[in-house]
Amino acid sequence: MQENVIYGINGPVITVKGRTELSMSEMVYVGNAGLIGEVIRLDKDAAVIQAYEETSGLRPGEPVKSTGQPMSVTLGPGILSNIFDGIENPLELIAASAGSFIPRGLRPSPLDENKLWDVTVTAKVGDFLNAGDIYATCPETAVITHKVMVPPDVCGKVIEVKKSGQYRVNDTVVVIEKEDGEKKELTLCHKWPIRTPRPITERMSLVKPLITGQRVIDTLFPMAKGGAAAIPGGFGAGKTVTQHQIAKWCDADIIIYIGCGERGNEMTQVLNEFEEITDPQTGENLTSRTVLIANTSNMPVAAREASIYTGVTIAEYYRDMGYHTAMMADSTSRWAEALREISGRLEEMPADEGFPAYLPSRLSEFYERAGYVKTLNQSEGSVSIIGAVSPQGADFSEPVTQNTKRFIRCFWALDKSLAYARHYPAINWNDSYSEYLSDLSQWYIENVGEDFVSCRNELCSILAEEKSLLEIVKLIGSDVLPEDQKLIIETARVIRVGFLQQNALSDIDTFVTTDKQLRMMRTVLLLHHMAKELITKQVPLARIIETGLFDKVIQIKNNVTNENAADIDLYDNEIKSVLSGIRE
């Protein structure tokens, strides 16, 4: 077979003419510089490769070398607290050796091959290790124990075990004999193809919420652990800020944050902030349980397309250890734009707005890798995916947003007008929805309060009534409304300002427990019901508002801490006392 050589170059798309032995999705090295690429199309007399590095300077006739392996990531201790690009190049290591810009053809090991890990080997000679079984552990960070697992495509009988001690990631710690008699050395790491979901034993029902401490999310539009959610919004609506809050406060064990095609200064801000944040769950630095994948807008477009697969594969790896992982993709629109550019260079027939016809299937492949599962080693873990969508002009009817809605069950629609009014999180309660509510209701009833769901539904009902009433107010003014409808508008104001609006910079308000959320709802509804009762007895709403109770209830979020949530009862007592006095 003749050597594979470059025939044509079209941006990141490389053509190799002639019959080749390359296979689909195989990783190859392109040109004299050895650029990393992946085979994306095969004909009987040609192969098409997408290069994950800048192709300027390449020439026809340069060699293309086969690796015989699919595009993969290296999984092992040392991933956490690290910063990678879209194809798992360690950016800090590259910056230390080559400066701020990534040189082409550089292939550093994603994991530090010289670092010694304190390994406790748990396997014993004679054990039979199935795929996914844990045979060693080591403290990866101060808060996360790394569980070294048998690769999903390997099993066998243990014939040799090293003593517990210090080992590097490529050192052999266990040797097994496979059923065909072949000996397999198991190190602290292994590779896995990024486009192949890691196997599981069972996909379980989504019955536990991902608690974020953000009232508008946990109460109105909850997301399940192992679920998929989208945060669409125009420029400046607060997608990144919302994802930061979720990353910091959600009750996931591991955070995977992917900056996919975002501006370089925005990613720099993310890196700096994460390094400065003290993890509220552990007291350690937040980076001790975080993986950052930075693929900025000036990096090669093909690597942007690969970055979300790299991120979700790492998330699945920690899921298989029994951890709950939350993955933030910011943003999937930039990823879809990368698909569109490559598709255009391949001269494929475009669909809506130039996106390829296979955009929906690619989105489904990505979001379907979320889930709450029983792993191969019979532990439970989850991958929750939260994808930001950046529709041009905040147009939610564009293809990426519309196709994303087909594969997610939680939709947090950001509103630029709310953001400009400094209402954060700027999640529009009229356009957002969560289909997980019915699945999570029993958890809320058992773990928070029997009336949590009923209180939530009544709040939503009041907000929906306000929306229709405001249409009337725009036409004829509020003076003509009856008192009970004016009360709806006033109570909705309390809900919007005192409950849905949340201050990320306030120590008291940045995170709110579900217990405090329920108590706040009860207080708002107590005020509403007692005021409604007075109105039926011909008491003017203006007289009730003069008591100042509505504004006092709004300030609960700033005055009552999570630890002292029971103090909200004092507000309830004051409401009962003051409004009973009006009645008399």
C-alpha positions, -999 to 999 in steps of 0.1 A, spaced: 0 0 0 14 34 -10 20 61 16 -10 83 23 -2 119 12 -22 152 12 -40 159 -21 -61 189 -11 -63 214 18 -95 235 25 -91 251 59 -92 223 84 -105 198 58 -77 176 43 -82 153 14 -62 122 7 -65 106 -28 -62 70 -36 -72 38 -19 -62 39 18 -63 16 48 -77 44 70 -110 38 89 -138 61 100 -132 82 131 -95 71 131 -70 96 145 -42 104 121 -11 127 120 -12 151 92 18 166 74 54 170 83 44 188 115 23 159 127 -10 177 132 -37 158 149 -67 149 127 -96 126 125 -111 107 95 -146 120 88 -154 106 54 -142 76 33 -147 68 -4 -132 40 -24 -106 63 -38 -104 92 -12 -104 100 25 -114 132 41 -98 143 74 -106 172 97 -75 187 114 -77 198 150 -48 222 146 -41 252 123 -33 240 88 -16 271 74 17 262 57 7 226 48 14 215 13 0 188 -10 23 158 -10 31 159 27 24 125 45 -6 114 65 2 88 91 -23 63 104 -25 55 142 -50 27 140 -68 42 170 -99 63 172 -98 99 185 -95 93 223 -88 110 256 -65 97 284 -84 90 316 -66 88 349 -56 107 380 -45 143 373 -75 154 353 -91 174 381 -77 209 387 -63 208 352 -71 230 322 -73 214 287 -81 225 252 -107 207 231 -85 177 223 -71 173 259 -38 192 255 -28 204 290 -27 242 286 -8 250 317 20 226 307 21 240 272 22 276 285 51 268 308 72 252 280 60 271 248 44 303 259 9 317 256 1 303 221 -1 266 214 25 255 188 14 231 161 24 194 162 30 195 200 18 163 216 23 165 254 8 139 276 -25 151 290 -15 137 324 17 144 343 37 113 336 63 120 363 40 128 392 39 101 419 5 92 433 -1 75 467 -19 44 454 -37 19 475 -41 -14 455 -73 -32 465 -72 -61 440 -58 -95 452 -41 -123 433 -68 -148 422 -96 -121 419 -116 -120 387 -119 -84 376 -148 -75 354 -150 -44 332 -154 -13 354 -142 -30 386 -121 -8 409 -86 -23 416 -68 7 431 -75 42 447 -55 73 452 -63 108 465 -65 129 434 -73 162 452 -80 171 488 -117 163 483 -119 136 456 -106 101 457 -97 87 423 -109 52 418 -89 33 392 -112 11 371 -107 -18 347 -113 -4 312 -148 -11 300 -136 -35 272 -113 -56 295 -117 -84 321 -97 -112 335 -81 -130 364 -56 -112 386 -22 -130 384 1 -102 398 -4 -73 422 20 -46 431 22 -34 467 5 -2 477 28 28 474 38 56 450 33 51 413 32 71 381 2 71 358 18 47 334 33 23 360 18 -12 361 0 -19 394 -20 -51 384 -16 -78 358 -45 -99 347 -49 -129 324 -77 -125 299 -99 -155 289 -79 -160 258 -47 -164 278 -34 -130 269 -18 -110 298 -29 -74 302 -10 -49 324 -33 -24 341 -18 10 349 -34 40 366 -48 53 333 -64 42 300 -78 57 268 -113 59 256 -128 71 223 -146 105 228 -175 97 204 -184 64 221 -205 65 252 -190 46 281 -211 14 288 -233 11 319 -253 -16 336 -287 2 338 -302 36 331 -322 46 362 -352 69 366 -346 105 373 -362 111 407 -337 133 425 -332 170 418 -299 188 411 -301 213 439 -286 246 429 -297 270 456 -312 293 430 -349 297 439 -362 302 403 -345 269 393 -351 247 424 -387 258 429 -402 268 396 -381 249 370 -361 221 387 -336 199 370 -331 163 378 -297 147 386 -288 130 353 -310 153 333 -304 177 305 -312 215 305 -306 244 281 -300 280 289 -308 301 258 -303 338 258 -290 367 237 -257 385 243 -256 400 278 -286 380 291 -264 362 318 -258 327 305 -223 325 318 -232 341 351 -260 316 356 -237 287 348 -211 300 372 -237 300 400 -248 265 392 -212 253 390 -204 268 424 -235 258 443 -250 227 428 -248 195 448 -227 176 421 -194 160 431 -175 170 399 -179 200 377 -168 199 340 -169 234 325 -164 237 287 -158 271 271 -167 261 235 -159 289 211 -162 317 237 -142 349 238 -107 346 252 -112 373 278 -144 355 290 -126 323 295 -98 341 313 -124 355 337 -137 320 343 -103 306 350 -94 334 374 -127 333 392 -127 295 397 -92 297 411 -103 323 437 -136 307 448 -137 287 480 -158 257 475 -189 261 498 -193 223 500 -157 214 510 -140 246 521 -112 239 496 -105 257 464 -133 251 438 -108 239 413 -101 208 434 -133 192 419 -134 210 386 -121 203 351 -119 233 327 -118 228 289 -110 260 272 -115 262 235 -117 298 226 -130 314 194 -95 319 179 -86 282 183 -91 258 154 -127 253 146 -125 215 144 -112 213 179 -142 233 190 -164 205 176 -145 179 195 -144 198 228 -179 188 240 -172 151 234 -140 154 253 -159 170 282 -187 145 283 -163 115 281 -145 129 312 -178 134 329 -188 98 322 -154 86 335 -161 101 369 -197 90 368 -184 54 365 -165 59 398 -199 66 415 -197 104 414 -224 128 404 -210 151 377 -224 183 362 -212 194 328 -216 230 316 -212 236 279 -209 273 270 -220 274 243 -235 248 221 -243 274 194 -206 279 188 -202 242 186 -230 241 160 -213 269 141 -182 247 139 -203 219 124 -217 244 99 -183 256 88 -169 221 84 -201 210 66 -197 239 42 -161 230 34 -173 195 27 -198 209 2 -227 191 20 -263 201 12 -272 227 39 -305 227 58 -320 255 79 -298 287 81 -269 267 65 -266 242 94 -260 206 82 -290 183 80 -275 161 107 -275 189 134 -305 173 153 -288 139 154 -255 154 167 -274 173 194 -293 142 204 -260 122 206 -246 148 229 -276 153 253 -285 116 254 -252 110 272 -267 126 303 -283 102 327 -285 87 362 -271 52 359 -260 21 377 -224 16 366 -205 -15 356 -192 -18 392 -228 -15 406 -224 19 421 -247 48 412 -235 79 393 -249 106 371 -240 131 343 -261 162 342 -257 184 311 -264 221 311 -259 236 276 -260 273 270 -274 284 236 -266 318 220 -292 324 194 -284 354 172 -306 384 181 -321 363 210 -343 346 184 -354 313 200 -369 301 167 -335 296 151 -324 259 145 -300 253 173 -325 264 200 -355 246 184 -336 214 179 -321 215 214 -357 217 229 -363 183 213 -337 166 234 -339 184 268 -366 185 294 -356 217 312 -356 250 294 -344 281 313 -351 310 289 -331 341 296 -346 375 290 -324 404 280 -349 429 293 -348 412 328 -310 413 327 -310 450 318 -334 456 347 -308 439 369 -332 410 376 -309 380 381 -311 352 373 -327 366 342 -348 335 337 -382 344 322 -409 325 342 -433 328 313 -411 312 286 -393 286 307 -404 251 317 -393 219 333 -407 185 325 -390 169 355 -414 184 380 -438 154 380 -408 130 385 -393 151 413 -425 159 432 -423 129 455 -387 138 464 -398 173 473 -428 160 493 -407 135 513 -375 156 518 -387 193 519 -424 195 528 -457 180 518 -470 214 505 -438 223 485 -454 214 451 -488 229 458 -471 262 469 -450 262 438 -480 256 416 -499 285 432 -470 308 427 -469 299 390 -506 305 388 -503 340 403 -475 348 378 -496 335 349 -526 356 360 -503 387 363 -492 382 327 -527 383 314 -537 412 336 -507 433 325 -520 431 289 -552 447 301 -533 473 321 -513 483 290 -545 491 272 -567 508 298 -546 513 329 -547 497 363 -573 520 379 -602 501 363 -591 467 377 -611 453 407 -593 451 440 -588 413 438 -570 416 405 -549 445 418 -539 421 446 -527 396 420 -504 422 405 -491 432 439 -485 396 451 -468 389 418 -444 418 424 -435 403 457 -428 369 440 -407 385 413 -387 408 434 -386 390 467 -384 354 455 -373 350 419 -347 378 419 -316 367 437 -283 385 445 -252 364 437 -230 389 456 -249 386 489 -236 361 514 -272 355 526 -289 354 492 -264 338 469 -275 303 479 -308 293 495 -317 259 509 -349 242 499 -362 246 534 -359 284 533 -374 284 498 -405 266 511 -408 289 541 -406 319 519 -433 306 496 -456 299 526 -451 334 538 -459 350 505 -490 329 501 -501 336 537 -500 373 530 -518 368 497 -546 347 512 -552 370 542 -552 401 520 -576 384 496 -599 376 525 -599 412 536 -607 424 501 -638 402 501 -649 421 532 -646 454 513 -612 465 528 -593 485 501 -560 471 489 -544 505 494 -550 501 532 -534 467 532 -504 480 513 -500 509 538 -491 483 564 -457 478 547 -461 440 549 -455 434 511 -422 452 512 -412 435 545 -418 401 529 -396 411 499 -367 417 523 -369 382 539 -343 370 513 -318 396 527 -326 394 564 -330 357 572 -301 333 568 -304 297 558 -293 285 592 -321 307 608 -348 299 583 -372 293 612 -371 331 619 -394 335 589 -422 324 613 -418 358 629 -429 374 596 -459 350 596 -469 361 631 -466 398 621 -488 393 591 -514 375 611 -513 402 638 -514 432 616 -540 420 591 -562 407 620 -561 442 634 -574 456 601 -602 431 602 -613 443 636 
